[in-house]
């Protein structure tokens, strides 16, 4: 590929994928190697197409002692192009020891923190990285060797905001050619030649070997990545809908609904909710998902699985609950306390861990609530003030459909609420008594009659 052909391909990918918008301020991560130097000059030549503002960021990870040439190379480029430079040196090995991470993971965390902080400081909307098609091929092969699914086999994406990767369609050979033909100096990181590191071994040994069997293994892997990305997008769409179908609240799933789904869909749903609560899928392995599926598929009773970062999954009859902390140690509400809620409006009660919404609405045609966390009451039977509290000794309620009252503890037990969670169940009450055991049962004394024109809709939502 000719030098201008390389630039035109980058320009076309940027346009086709919408990586840049007019007026963007882009922070360009530049290490001094051929990939990032080619990225910098390509963006420099694209700046008039999009009226770009460019700022260069260079991080010295403190891993090598011979990094002065990297900084010299980057400084020469920013002086040539008259661009601002943000430079920082960090001790990544010390950070890795402190956080008990491997060096590669620690470098990634430190680099991401530096780039996002630098972008925020200068008001840059996007951060450009110099990943190439070679990096994409290496990543796919690494993930394949580790047994990754579609999410891992799609490799690196052209855009994952705020990051963009304009060079992902061209190879590392192309970036070197680009730099040489344009007399752009670049530095070589000697650690990239160490085949004791898996990524380097794949690039220097495995990819060249694969050329014996395919003329362009990088290109073939890149095409596969596009197909896997499409498949993953479809799976994410389907998983979101399946999760919505089985979800009872922010961190609880319905066992019966989940068990009606194919096992592969259960796996996706469990992984999705765990990732949502942990903030990322990183560290959630197949073995963790299998643990949750195992307790899901057991008979009735109490069972528990442990996921990364202290996330626990408890199965209790109809509930599959995800929560943080040691077994039985919910950071729940106090056993005593009472909070008034409006007859119309919303109140969030952080110390209780719930939000409540109350509204007077026309009587719906179907009086079965859409979830266990919504109740319809007859407003004429409510004796203000309306309040929420937790259980007290001697509490009784006449459950919907029952002729007599029942001990609250017996109702909670028959509903499958684990003993350690019964003090955490909110009770909606009025001056006369318990109206609704949230998520469990409404009182017969407050049910909506056939002649009602309006109902009081009460919704409970668990806070994160």
C-alpha positions as CSV (number, residue, x, y, z in Angstrom):
1,X,0.0,0.0,0.0
2,X,1.4,3.4,-0.9
3,X,1.9,6.1,1.7
4,X,-0.9,8.3,0.5
5,X,-3.0,5.1,0.1
6,X,-2.5,4.6,3.8
7,X,-3.7,8.1,4.7
8,X,-6.7,7.8,2.3
9,X,-7.7,4.5,4.0
10,X,-7.6,6.1,7.4
11,X,-9.6,9.1,6.1
12,X,-12.2,6.8,4.6
13,X,-12.5,4.7,7.8
14,X,-12.9,7.8,9.9
15,X,-15.7,9.1,7.6
16,X,-17.4,5.7,7.3
17,X,-17.5,5.0,11.0
18,X,-18.2,8.5,12.1
19,X,-15.1,8.6,14.4
20,X,-14.7,12.4,14.2
21,X,-17.2,15.3,14.2
22,X,-16.6,18.9,13.1
23,X,-15.0,21.0,15.9
24,X,-13.8,18.0,17.9
25,X,-11.0,18.5,20.4
26,X,-9.0,15.2,20.3
27,X,-6.4,14.1,22.8
28,X,-3.8,12.0,20.9
29,X,-2.0,9.3,22.9
30,X,1.5,9.2,21.5
31,X,4.2,6.8,22.9
32,X,6.8,7.7,20.2
33,X,6.4,4.3,18.4
34,X,5.5,4.1,14.7
35,X,1.8,3.4,15.3
36,X,1.2,6.5,17.5
37,X,3.4,8.7,15.3
38,X,1.5,7.7,12.2
39,X,-1.7,8.4,14.1
40,X,-0.6,11.9,15.1
41,X,0.4,12.9,11.6
42,X,-2.8,11.4,10.0
43,X,-4.9,13.4,12.5
44,X,-2.8,16.5,11.7
45,X,-3.6,16.1,8.0
46,X,-7.3,15.5,8.8
47,X,-7.6,18.6,11.0
48,X,-8.8,20.8,8.2
49,X,-11.5,18.3,7.2
50,X,-13.0,18.4,10.6
51,X,-11.7,21.7,12.1
52,X,-10.0,19.7,14.8
53,X,-8.1,20.9,17.9
54,X,-5.3,18.4,18.8
55,X,-3.5,18.0,22.1
56,X,-0.8,15.3,22.5
57,X,-0.4,13.2,25.7
58,X,2.7,11.1,26.5
59,X,3.0,8.9,29.6
60,X,6.3,7.4,30.8
61,X,5.2,4.2,32.7
62,X,8.5,4.1,34.7
63,X,9.1,0.5,33.5
64,X,12.2,1.1,31.4
65,X,15.2,3.2,32.2
66,X,15.9,4.2,28.5
67,X,12.7,6.2,27.8
68,X,14.4,9.5,27.2
69,X,14.4,8.8,23.4
70,X,10.7,8.3,23.5
71,X,10.1,11.7,25.0
72,X,12.6,13.3,22.7
73,X,10.8,11.9,19.7
74,X,7.4,13.0,20.9
75,X,8.7,16.5,21.8
76,X,10.2,16.9,18.3
77,X,6.9,16.0,16.7
78,X,4.8,18.4,18.8
79,X,7.3,21.2,18.0
80,X,7.2,20.4,14.3
81,X,3.4,20.5,14.4
82,X,3.1,23.3,17.0
83,X,0.8,21.3,19.3
84,X,0.5,21.4,23.1
85,X,2.0,18.4,25.0
86,X,0.9,16.8,28.3
87,X,3.6,14.7,29.8
88,X,3.7,12.6,33.0
89,X,5.9,10.0,34.5
90,X,4.4,7.3,36.7
91,X,5.9,4.4,38.7
92,X,3.8,1.6,37.2
93,X,5.8,-1.3,38.8
94,X,5.2,0.2,42.3
95,X,1.5,0.7,41.5
96,X,1.3,-3.0,40.4
97,X,2.9,-4.1,43.6
98,X,0.6,-2.0,45.7
99,X,-2.6,-3.1,43.9
100,X,-1.4,-6.7,43.5
101,X,-1.9,-6.5,39.7
102,X,0.3,-7.9,36.9
103,X,2.4,-5.3,35.1
104,X,0.3,-5.2,31.9
105,X,-3.0,-4.7,33.8
106,X,-1.4,-2.0,36.0
107,X,-0.1,-0.2,33.0
108,X,-3.5,-0.3,31.4
109,X,-5.2,1.1,34.5
110,X,-2.6,3.9,35.0
111,X,-2.7,4.8,31.3
112,X,-6.4,5.0,31.1
113,X,-6.6,7.2,34.3
114,X,-3.9,9.5,32.9
115,X,-5.5,9.9,29.5
116,X,-9.0,10.5,30.8
117,X,-7.8,13.0,33.4
118,X,-5.7,14.8,30.7
119,X,-8.7,14.9,28.3
120,X,-11.0,16.3,31.0
121,X,-8.3,18.9,31.8
122,X,-8.2,20.3,28.3
123,X,-11.8,19.7,27.4
124,X,-11.1,17.1,24.8
125,X,-14.2,15.1,23.7
126,X,-12.3,12.2,22.2
127,X,-9.1,10.2,22.9
128,X,-7.3,8.8,19.9
129,X,-5.3,5.6,20.3
130,X,-2.8,4.1,17.8
131,X,-4.1,0.5,17.7
132,X,-3.7,-1.2,14.3
133,X,-5.1,-4.2,12.6
134,X,-2.0,-6.1,13.9
135,X,-3.1,-5.3,17.5
136,X,-6.6,-6.5,16.6
137,X,-5.2,-9.8,15.2
138,X,-3.0,-10.3,18.3
139,X,-5.9,-9.6,20.6
140,X,-8.3,-12.0,18.9
141,X,-5.7,-14.8,19.0
142,X,-4.9,-14.1,22.7
143,X,-8.7,-14.2,23.5
144,X,-9.2,-17.4,21.4
145,X,-6.4,-19.2,23.3
146,X,-8.1,-18.2,26.5
147,X,-11.5,-19.6,25.4
148,X,-13.3,-16.3,24.9
149,X,-16.8,-15.9,23.6
150,X,-18.2,-13.5,21.0
151,X,-17.4,-10.4,23.2
152,X,-13.7,-11.4,23.4
153,X,-13.4,-12.5,19.8
154,X,-14.6,-9.2,18.4
155,X,-11.3,-7.9,19.7
156,X,-10.7,-4.1,19.7
157,X,-13.4,-1.7,18.5
158,X,-12.9,1.3,16.3
159,X,-14.8,3.4,18.8
160,X,-15.5,2.8,22.5
161,X,-16.2,6.3,23.8
162,X,-14.3,8.4,24.6
163,X,-11.7,6.3,22.7
164,X,-11.3,6.2,18.9
165,X,-8.9,4.0,16.9
166,X,-8.5,5.5,13.4
167,X,-5.7,3.1,12.4
168,X,-7.5,-0.2,13.2
169,X,-7.9,-0.9,9.5
170,X,-4.2,-0.8,8.7
171,X,-1.3,-3.0,9.7
172,X,1.8,-2.2,11.8
173,X,3.9,-2.7,8.6
174,X,1.8,0.1,7.0
175,X,2.5,2.5,9.9
176,X,6.2,1.9,9.6
177,X,6.1,2.5,5.8
178,X,4.1,5.7,6.4
179,X,6.7,7.0,8.9
180,X,9.6,6.1,6.7
181,X,8.2,7.6,3.5
182,X,7.3,10.8,5.3
183,X,10.6,11.1,7.3
184,X,8.7,10.9,10.5
185,X,11.1,9.7,13.3
186,X,9.9,7.1,15.7
187,X,11.3,5.1,18.7
188,X,11.3,1.4,19.1
189,X,10.4,-0.1,22.5
190,X,12.8,-3.0,23.1
191,X,10.3,-4.8,25.3
192,X,8.1,-5.3,22.2
193,X,10.8,-7.8,21.0
194,X,10.6,-10.0,24.1
195,X,8.8,-13.2,23.0
196,X,8.5,-14.3,26.6
197,X,5.4,-12.1,26.6
198,X,2.4,-13.7,24.9
199,X,1.4,-10.8,22.8
200,X,4.9,-10.4,21.4
201,X,5.2,-14.1,20.7
202,X,1.9,-14.0,18.8
203,X,3.0,-11.1,16.7
204,X,6.6,-12.2,16.0
205,X,6.1,-16.0,15.8
206,X,2.5,-17.1,15.4
207,X,1.2,-14.6,12.9
208,X,4.2,-15.1,10.5
209,X,3.7,-18.9,10.8
210,X,0.0,-18.5,9.9
211,X,1.1,-16.8,6.6
212,X,2.1,-20.3,5.4
213,X,-1.6,-21.3,5.5
214,X,-3.3,-18.0,4.7
215,X,-1.9,-15.1,2.6
216,X,-3.3,-12.4,5.0
217,X,-4.1,-13.8,8.4
218,X,-4.4,-10.3,9.9
219,X,-7.1,-9.4,7.3
220,X,-8.9,-12.7,7.9
221,X,-9.0,-12.2,11.6
222,X,-10.2,-8.6,11.2
223,X,-13.1,-9.8,9.0
224,X,-14.0,-12.4,11.6
225,X,-13.9,-9.7,14.3
226,X,-16.5,-7.7,12.4
227,X,-18.8,-10.7,12.2
228,X,-18.3,-11.5,15.9
229,X,-19.0,-7.8,16.7
230,X,-22.3,-8.1,14.9
231,X,-23.1,-11.3,16.7
232,X,-22.2,-9.7,20.1
233,X,-24.5,-6.7,19.3
234,X,-27.4,-9.1,18.7
235,X,-26.7,-11.1,21.9
236,X,-26.5,-7.9,23.9
237,X,-29.9,-6.8,22.5
238,X,-31.5,-10.2,23.3
239,X,-29.8,-10.4,26.7
240,X,-31.2,-6.9,27.7
241,X,-34.7,-8.1,26.9
242,X,-34.3,-11.4,28.7
243,X,-33.0,-9.6,31.8
244,X,-35.9,-7.3,31.8
245,X,-38.3,-10.2,31.6
246,X,-36.9,-12.0,34.7
247,X,-35.9,-9.0,36.8
248,X,-37.9,-8.4,40.0
249,X,-35.8,-5.4,41.2
250,X,-32.4,-3.9,40.6
251,X,-30.5,-7.0,42.0
252,X,-33.1,-9.8,42.1
253,X,-34.2,-12.3,39.4
254,X,-37.2,-14.6,39.3
255,X,-36.0,-18.2,39.6
256,X,-39.1,-19.7,37.8
257,X,-38.9,-17.2,34.9
258,X,-35.2,-17.7,34.5
259,X,-35.5,-21.5,34.5
260,X,-37.9,-21.4,31.6
261,X,-35.2,-19.9,29.4
262,X,-32.6,-21.9,27.5
263,X,-29.4,-22.5,29.6
264,X,-27.4,-20.4,27.2
265,X,-29.7,-17.4,27.8
266,X,-29.6,-18.0,31.6
267,X,-25.8,-17.7,31.3
268,X,-26.0,-14.4,29.4
269,X,-28.5,-12.9,31.9
270,X,-26.4,-13.9,34.9
271,X,-23.3,-12.4,33.3
272,X,-25.1,-9.2,32.3
273,X,-26.5,-8.5,35.8
274,X,-23.2,-9.3,37.5
275,X,-21.4,-7.0,35.1
276,X,-23.9,-4.3,35.7
277,X,-23.4,-4.5,39.5
278,X,-19.6,-4.7,39.3
279,X,-19.3,-2.0,36.6
280,X,-17.6,-4.3,34.1
281,X,-17.4,-7.9,32.8
282,X,-13.6,-8.0,33.7
283,X,-12.9,-10.8,36.0
284,X,-16.3,-12.6,35.5
285,X,-15.2,-16.0,34.1
286,X,-17.2,-19.0,32.9
287,X,-16.6,-20.8,36.2
288,X,-18.4,-18.0,38.1
289,X,-21.4,-18.1,35.8
290,X,-21.5,-21.9,36.1
291,X,-21.6,-21.6,39.9
292,X,-24.7,-19.4,39.7
293,X,-26.3,-21.7,37.2
294,X,-25.7,-24.6,39.5
295,X,-27.5,-23.0,42.5
296,X,-30.3,-21.9,40.1
297,X,-30.8,-25.5,38.9
298,X,-30.9,-27.0,42.4
299,X,-34.2,-27.8,44.1
300,X,-35.9,-25.4,46.5
301,X,-33.9,-24.1,49.5
302,X,-31.1,-21.8,50.2
303,X,-27.8,-21.9,48.2
304,X,-25.1,-19.3,47.5
305,X,-22.4,-18.6,44.9
306,X,-19.4,-16.2,45.2
307,X,-18.4,-13.9,42.4
308,X,-15.4,-11.5,42.1
309,X,-15.1,-8.4,44.2
310,X,-17.3,-9.6,47.0
311,X,-20.5,-10.0,44.9
312,X,-22.6,-12.8,46.3
313,X,-25.5,-14.6,44.6
314,X,-28.1,-16.2,46.9
315,X,-30.9,-18.6,45.8
316,X,-33.9,-18.7,48.1
317,X,-36.9,-20.4,46.6
318,X,-38.2,-18.0,44.0
319,X,-35.5,-15.4,44.4
320,X,-32.0,-15.2,42.9
321,X,-30.5,-12.2,44.6
322,X,-27.1,-10.5,43.8
323,X,-25.6,-8.5,46.7
324,X,-22.3,-7.4,48.2
325,X,-20.9,-8.5,51.5
326,X,-20.4,-11.6,53.6
327,X,-23.3,-14.2,53.8
328,X,-26.3,-12.9,55.7
329,X,-24.7,-9.4,56.2
330,X,-27.1,-7.2,54.2
331,X,-26.4,-3.5,54.8
332,X,-30.1,-3.4,55.6
333,X,-32.3,-0.9,57.4
334,X,-32.5,-0.7,61.2
335,X,-35.1,-2.9,62.8
336,X,-36.9,0.1,64.2
337,X,-37.9,3.3,62.4
338,X,-40.8,4.8,60.5
339,X,-40.7,7.2,57.5
340,X,-43.8,9.1,56.2
341,X,-44.4,9.0,52.5
342,X,-46.7,11.3,50.6
343,X,-50.2,10.2,49.4
344,X,-49.1,11.5,46.0
345,X,-45.5,11.9,45.1
346,X,-42.1,10.3,45.6
347,X,-39.7,9.7,48.6
348,X,-36.3,8.2,48.6
349,X,-35.2,6.7,51.9
350,X,-31.4,6.0,51.7
351,X,-31.2,4.5,55.2
352,X,-33.9,2.1,54.3
353,X,-32.4,1.4,50.8
354,X,-35.7,2.0,48.9
355,X,-37.5,4.6,46.9
356,X,-41.3,4.9,46.9
357,X,-43.7,6.5,44.4
358,X,-47.4,7.0,45.1
359,X,-50.0,8.2,42.6
360,X,-53.8,8.4,42.3
361,X,-54.7,7.0,38.9
362,X,-57.9,5.8,37.1
363,X,-58.8,2.2,37.9
364,X,-56.9,0.0,35.4
365,X,-58.8,-2.7,33.6
366,X,-56.4,-5.3,34.9
367,X,-55.9,-5.1,38.7
368,X,-53.0,-7.6,38.7
369,X,-49.9,-5.4,39.2
370,X,-47.1,-5.5,36.6
371,X,-44.5,-6.6,39.2
372,X,-44.3,-7.7,42.8
373,X,-43.0,-4.2,43.6
374,X,-46.2,-2.4,42.5
375,X,-49.5,-2.5,44.5
376,X,-53.0,-1.1,43.8
377,X,-54.9,0.1,46.9
378,X,-58.4,1.5,47.4
379,X,-57.6,5.1,48.4
380,X,-60.9,5.3,50.3
381,X,-59.7,2.7,52.8
382,X,-56.4,4.4,53.6
383,X,-56.2,6.3,56.9
384,X,-53.4,8.9,56.7
385,X,-50.6,9.3,57.3
386,X,-49.1,6.8,54.9
387,X,-45.7,5.5,56.1
388,X,-43.1,2.8,55.6
389,X,-41.4,0.8,58.4
390,X,-39.7,-2.5,59.1
391,X,-41.3,-5.4,61.1
392,X,-42.0,-5.3,64.8
393,X,-42.8,-8.1,67.3
394,X,-46.4,-9.1,67.1
395,X,-47.0,-7.8,63.6
396,X,-50.0,-9.4,61.8
397,X,-51.7,-8.9,58.4
398,X,-54.7,-10.3,56.7
399,X,-53.2,-11.3,53.4
400,X,-55.1,-10.8,50.2
401,X,-57.6,-13.7,49.7
402,X,-57.3,-14.8,53.4
403,X,-60.3,-14.8,55.8
404,X,-58.2,-14.2,58.9
405,X,-55.1,-12.4,60.0
406,X,-51.7,-14.1,59.9
407,X,-48.5,-13.6,61.8
408,X,-46.1,-11.5,59.6
409,X,-43.2,-13.8,60.3
410,X,-45.2,-16.8,59.0
411,X,-46.1,-14.9,55.9
412,X,-42.5,-14.0,55.2
413,X,-41.4,-17.6,55.8
414,X,-44.1,-19.0,53.4
415,X,-43.0,-16.4,50.8
416,X,-39.5,-17.8,50.9
417,X,-37.8,-14.7,52.5
418,X,-34.5,-15.9,54.0
419,X,-34.5,-15.4,57.8
420,X,-31.6,-12.9,57.7
421,X,-33.5,-10.7,55.3
422,X,-36.9,-10.5,57.1
423,X,-35.9,-7.4,59.1
424,X,-35.1,-5.7,55.8
425,X,-38.5,-6.1,54.1
426,X,-40.4,-2.7,53.9
427,X,-44.0,-2.5,55.2
428,X,-46.3,0.1,53.8
429,X,-48.7,1.1,56.7
430,X,-51.3,3.6,57.6
431,X,-52.9,4.6,60.9
432,X,-54.8,1.3,61.1
433,X,-52.1,-1.2,60.3
434,X,-50.1,-2.9,57.6
435,X,-51.3,-2.3,54.0
436,X,-48.6,-4.0,51.9
437,X,-45.6,-6.2,52.6
438,X,-43.5,-5.0,49.7
439,X,-42.7,-7.7,47.2
440,X,-44.8,-10.3,49.1
441,X,-48.5,-9.6,49.7
442,X,-51.2,-6.9,49.9
443,X,-53.6,-6.8,52.7
444,X,-57.2,-8.0,52.0
445,X,-58.5,-4.9,53.9
446,X,-57.2,-2.5,51.2
447,X,-58.0,-4.4,48.0
448,X,-59.7,-2.5,45.2
449,X,-63.4,-3.3,44.8
450,X,-65.2,-3.6,41.5
451,X,-67.0,-0.3,41.8
452,X,-63.8,1.8,42.3
453,X,-63.1,4.6,39.9
454,X,-59.6,5.4,41.1
455,X,-56.8,3.5,42.7
456,X,-53.7,4.4,44.7
457,X,-50.7,3.0,42.9
458,X,-47.7,2.4,45.1
459,X,-44.4,1.5,43.6
460,X,-41.2,0.4,45.5
461,X,-37.8,0.5,43.9
462,X,-34.6,-0.8,45.6
463,X,-31.7,1.6,45.6
464,X,-28.3,0.4,44.4
